[in-house]
Each structure stands twice: as structure tokens, then as C-alpha cells.
């Protein structure tokens, strides 16, 4: 996987995927808007045998962004279960960082 390639939250398993519910899409979009993350709809391409639209969330990655791919209902459940608004990528690395951990670590270091 090259830097900048979309990252998928779950594994594609034939026959088990279900399209995301409209409510799931709306909730993710609302949270992305509140966090100033870009939420992008990628229309289905029948020539690629895609059954429904997919989506991307553009996460901060230094001065750029990195896309996270959301395809099915399970992907939306996973992202909704996280405080994804507090995550960002480290530029040039395949790593996602939770901002709360960094803030706690910095506060602890100042107390010493």
C-alpha cells in the first residue's frame, strides 16, 4: 500500500456485506462536518461490479489528508463506534494516532 492510498476499516468478505443505512451515512456526515473532515461520496461503478456507493473520510495527515474508505454497514458501525474526530495520521507513516493519548502524555510530562 502506497502512502495516500485509501485505508479500509474492515475486510471484504463475499456475500456478507450490506449497504450502509441512510441513518449511518447521515450520522457520519454530521460528525465529519462538526470536525471539519471532508466526507466524500464515491458513486458505484457497475463496470467494477460495485453494488452501492462507497464513501471516504479525509483524515488530517500533517499538511495533507489521508482517505479512509467506508463501503458497507460494518465499516460505518466501526467508524461510529470510535471518537474518530480525535484521530489523525502521522505524515509519511502508516499510523493513525488518537489525539487524546498525546495530550495525556504531554500533561504527565509537564507534571514531572
N, C-alpha and C positions, 0 to 999 in steps of 0.2 A: 504494500500500500504506500503510495507516494504522499508526501505532505500535501495537504489540501484536498485529498480525496475524501468523499463523504464517509462518515463512520456510521455503521448501522448498530442499533441497540440490541437487536435480537438476531437469531439465526433463522434464515428462511427454511421452512420445512414444508414440503409439497403437501397441499391439501389441507393444512391446518390453519392457514392464515385466514383472518376475517377482516373485511374493510373496517376502518375506524368509524365509530359512530359520530354523527354530526356534533353531539354534545362534547365528545372528546376533542374534536378539532377546535370547537369554539373555546373550550377551557384553555387549551394550549395556546391558541392565538391571543386570548386575553392576557395570559401571563407573559407571553413574549412581548406584547405591546407595552405592558407595565414595566418590563425590564429593559426595554429598548433593544430587544433582539429581533432580528429580521426573521419572519416566518414566511416561507415561500411554498406555494403550491406548484407541484410539477405534474401537469396533466398526464394521464395514462397514454401510453403509446401502444396501440394494438399490434403494430408490427413487431414489437418486442414481447408480445403476449402478456402485457400488463393488464390486469383486470380492473384496477381502480387507480385513482390519483394517489401520488405519494407527496410527501412534504419534507422540507428541510428547515432546521433551525440553525441560524448562523451564530455561532458562539464566538465571543472575543478570543483572539489569539495574538497577543502583542498589539501591533498596529493594524493587523488584518483580522479576518474572521475565518472560522472553520465550520463547514457544514456537518450537521448530524442528521442522518436520514431517518425519517419516520414513514413506515409503509403500512403497517397493519394495526389492528386494535391493540395487540400486545405491546407494540412499540409505544403507542400513546399511553397505555396503562403504566408502562415503565417510566416514561418521562414525567408523567403526572405524579408518580409516587416520590419523585425527587424534588429537592429545592433547586432545580436546575438553574434558576436565576442567579445562584451564587457560584456557579461553575464557570471556569474559563480554561482555555488551552494554553500551555506553555509554547511560545513560538519555537518552531524548529524541532519539537518533540512530539511523540505520540502519547501525550499525557494530558489528562483532564484534572484540574485542580479545584478543590472545593475551597472557596474563599474563607469560610468560617474557621477552618483549621489554621490557615495562615494568620488570621487575626488573633486567634487564641495564642498561638506560638509567639507572636510579637509581644503581646501583652505580658506573657510569662517572662520573656527575656528582659523586659524593662523592669520587672519587679526584682530581679536578682541583683 
